[in-house]
Every structure is written in C-alpha cells, then in structure tokens.
Amino acid sequence: MSGREIVTLQIGHYSNFIGAHWWNLQESTFVYDAGNEKGDDCVNHDILFREGITFQGAVTYTPRLVAIDLKGSLNTLNRSGGLYEDGREDEVKWSEDVTLHEAISGPKNEYLTDLEMECEESTSKRKFDYSKEIEDEDLLREAKREADKQVFGPKYYELNDGVEVWSDYMRTYLHPKSIHIINEYMHADEQRPFNVFGMGQHVFSDPDVFEQVEDRIRFFVEGCDQLQGFHILADACDGFAGSASCFLQYLEDEFHSKSRLTFGVTPPTLPDSTALDRCNRIINSALSYEKMCEYSSLYIPLSLATSLWKKIGAPQKFPYLQYKPELHYHTGAILASAVDTMTMPYRREDNSVHIADITQSFSTLGRKLASLSSSLPYVMAEDEQTFADSLMLLGDKSPWQSLTPNIQNTVSPDIQSCVVRGIPDILKSRNSSLLDKPSDILQQYLTDVYSNTQNSGCIMKEPCCVSAPFPHIFTPDINRLGFLSTSPRLPKQGVEKVPVMTSLQSSSEISNLFNSLHEETSRFNIRKNHRFLDEGLDEDAFKVVLDNLQTLGSCYNNN
C-alpha cells in the first residue's frame, strides 16, 4: 500500500456513466509486471484502486468506489458488483472480499459477450492443466489474435445502439460493497420521476438507509493507510443532487481535514419541453450549486451544454470530435477523459502534489467553484511536429473548450492548473537540452499567454487510451495513435490513444455563472412549486439559497 489514497463516490445515473468510462480509462493503462519500472511522470494507480490477489498470485485492482443509483439501472450488472457470474466464486481466492465480473441472465452487447469469453478462457487456463497439444493450440490462437491486432488494430465495436445503462460497457472489477441501489424509485420512471432535490434528501433521511451507504464509505476509508480525500461525482439537476448534499455534509462532519473534490455533472440534453421541466432543472441546479459549494473543498460543474439556466444551450463543439450529445455513452466519455487528465498531478508516482494543493489553492477568498476545459484530442500533426511547434501554431487561440456551463473562457484566469498527457518522446523537442523539456515548454507557454495568471503546468507520459469500449467519436483525420493525419483512417479502424490537455481555472467569469443562476432562479415563486414544498423546501430556506448564490458570485469580483 502506497498511501495517499482517495475514495470515490458516484451519486447518480449520469455520474455513473462518466465513472464507468473513467475506471475503464484507468484500467487500460494497468501494467501487471512487477519488474516494470515506472517513471515519476506515470500514474500511481494505488491511489484510486485497492489491490486484490488471486489464489494463483495474479494481481487485480478494484476501485475504492461507492456508486449510488436507482432500481432498474444496472442491467447486466448485479448489486454485488460483478458482470459475469459462472457460479465458481469459491475457486478464486482473494486477499480481500472481491467480486469478479460474472454473467447473469439478460441481453449482453457484443463487447460484453467478448469480455465474458475472455474471462471464461482465463478461468479455464487457471483451472485445468492443459496437454502440450492444447497449450500449443492456445499459443497459436493467441499469436494470431495479436498478429491481427498489429495489422488491423483492436476489434472495432459499434456500441451506440447497444448501451442503455453504464454497466453495458464497464469492464472494471467492482467490490461487493461498491454499489448501493435506491429501491424507492425506478430508473426512467416517467410516472414517478426522481427529479426533485428534496427527494434525494428524503431517501437518506431514514437512518437505516443512510447507514448502509455510510458503512460502505467507512469500509473503503478504513482500508487506507494515508487518506488524501474524496472524489465525488454527483448529478446536479435532479434528486441525486439532494442525495449528494447529504453525503457531502457527512464527509465534512466526519472527515473535515480531508479534501472533498466534487464534480457536479449535467447531461447536455434534458427534458425541456414544459415550464415545469425548466423550473425543476433551474431550482435543482441552484440548490445543488449552493450546497455543493458549501460542503465541498472545491466544486467543478461539468456539462457539454454551453448553458443551463434560462434554456439549455447548444452542445459544446470540438474541432476533432463528432459525438452525439443525446448519448450519455458519448458525452460521459468526453467528461471522463477530462477528469482523468485533470486529476493526474496528485496521482503521480513522485508524490509531489497532494489533492489539497489543488483544492486549497483554488478556494481562497471564498471561491469554492472552478471551471474545467479540455482539448480532446490535443492536436499534433503526425509529421514530427514538436510539442513546442504545436503550441506556437495556436497563436492567440485557446487550445481547449469549456466543459463548465456558462463559462466561455473570455477572460484571463486568476489561477490555472494545466495538464498535458501523451506527448511521445520523438515529438517532445528537437534536441535534448534542458530548455526543451516538455515541462519547461509548457510553463513558458503558460507564462507568455497568461502573464497575469498564477500558472501550474504538469506533463504526464501516459496518453489517454481510447480503445474499446470508448466510443468512436474522433473525426477521420485523427489517426489511430491520436495525431492529425493527411490520410483518413481506414473504415472500421478506431483510435487507440490520444494526447489530451486540460485546464482547471478560477476567473472573474465565474461571477457571471452565479449571477445568471441567481437571476433565473429568482424568477420562480417557490410557493407555487408544490413538489419542492412537499419535499421540505420552504420560502425562507429558498431565500437563503438565493442570498448564498449572490455571495458566492461576489467572491469572484476582482474589484
């Protein structure tokens, strides 16, 4: 155990879509070779994962994760955290209580079917002593499979129509204590939707229900040597926002000295056809922003909608992506790649940065909210263009797109944490002098372009691995290694890995976010919104929320 652990909470269906991609992205970079030497610019996976060892000595990892969702939201995933159930749990022994991906009855898409076959082959090889002939056949079959990958690339999966819920593409092992299901509400129930902030609070007002989640959190916390803090991914515009506020308050009370970094997530497409839909979205957002800022060390709202208040803005555009904003499977992947990249500075092997360094530096003077932007992919030409060349070609143009609604990056930030990952050695610089180190190049770029900003830059070796089950959202001129090419990719050839750049910022523009949210929320007479009143929100409490939003916005006024 390396220490500096972080426990993650995913509260809500969209949060779990993002989380499933996030764990897949991380697992795709696992190296199980104990003799493999890791550099300081590599990720220490022990920070977010806990280790398990099979009876045969094989190492696997499960996330330190508590995921909350509604009844009917799991599909092929059972509550104990496994996807593939073969009834042979007693044949695999773990140093900790860990559940394998296990198959249950129900429809499985092509990706899960192939994943099940891989698990069965792996289990068979562990269980039986093959004859030399069978071993040779296996070696030949494996060699052919690897040769096909070298020629054609990994198998191409088209999952747009095969993903209904987040477990339909999750391949990561989960611990039996990871999943908590809210039984009082059904997923996608149009007759009784879970879409009011107070509903989420009410569910966990039952001490017995709250204790079930509390026990799960404490289980993962007590397994840590040196807990850094918590990641919280929470849906911000429905009943899950109320649930998140309950557990954020609990974390502040019980683990006050630990950092709580919260990502409030909202899909870019939501019900918006009626005045009631808009009312629910705006009031839920106001309540969640106010509470999450209060109980988090730092709050980062995320959505691919460019605005969320008076009306839902157009989906964010990326120059080298062609995604479908109505698919959580697509938008969750984009946000997961940004979260994975942004959090890398305090997940490095060199232990040089702590999560508190981020949360404290961005939350001074009452500023509890920050914005996140991303360049997916960070574009470099395949013709040996260097990292410095790619930055120079940007000129005055921003390299990233905002992932925080109502933020357009029109002003220079007061503070910024920029992360770049996946720059190949051959493209880092033209020579090996110290002045051409990628970290120096990045820092010089930030200093030149953001001269009045407190800048922090971080270069990470590992690219973002976007092979299956990551969706095929890259334009044809991005080659399979993630670089801009003059030749389009072959049909049915996916992108395997890409460079990514993110920027976490705090700027005066955030005051506009709070002010616009306050303005739109103030238009509603809470006495006429009976569903909120029925769930415990009275007029006085509503006024306090509005006042607090104004106060939060005033903290970003540099005057």
HUVENRA-V184641 format. One record per helix or strand of 3 or more residues. SS is the DSSP state (hx for helix, st for strand). FROM is the first residue (numbers start at 1). TO is the last residue. If there is no record, write none. Layout:
BEGIN
ss=SS from=FROM to=TO
ss=SS from=FROM to=TO
END
This chain:
BEGIN
ss=st from=5 to=11
ss=hx from=13 to=27
ss=hx from=45 to=47
ss=st from=49 to=53
ss=st from=59 to=63
ss=st from=65 to=71
ss=hx from=89 to=91
ss=hx from=110 to=127
ss=hx from=132 to=152
ss=hx from=166 to=168
ss=st from=179 to=186
ss=hx from=197 to=203
ss=hx from=207 to=222
ss=st from=227 to=235
ss=hx from=239 to=254
ss=st from=259 to=265
ss=hx from=275 to=295
ss=st from=298 to=302
ss=hx from=328 to=347
ss=hx from=355 to=362
ss=hx from=364 to=366
ss=st from=369 to=376
ss=hx from=387 to=394
ss=st from=415 to=421
ss=hx from=425 to=427
ss=hx from=434 to=436
ss=hx from=438 to=449
ss=st from=454 to=460
ss=st from=500 to=506
ss=hx from=509 to=522
ss=hx from=526 to=528
ss=hx from=530 to=534
ss=hx from=539 to=554
END
